[in-house]
């Protein structure tokens, strides 16, 4: 999982990746710290790149994405939001959406 440290970096990422997962956390968030390893492990089962950002360090990213809580998992498809899970993230639903993205990606390769 790669870390996004600047808003301009995020803009480049969404320009160069068809599909991706963004995990947004914040400082002193025990839910974020507990969920992050559960999401990180999913990356090995897919070709879709995963990124992590800290909303407290990137307020512009949080504002542009309309993030008001943490953690947030956002799946992007063609640089557009495909699915969003906030606060209480059902990992099994994230897995299902990743499978859908993978099937979609394979059908257009």
Buried (B, 14 or more C-beta within 10 A) or exposed (E): BEEBEEBEBBEEBBEEBBBBBBBBBBEEBEBBEEBBEEBEEBBEEBEBBBBBBBBEBBEEBBEEBEBEBBBBBBBBBEBEEBBBBBEEBEBEEBBEBBEBBBEBBEEEE
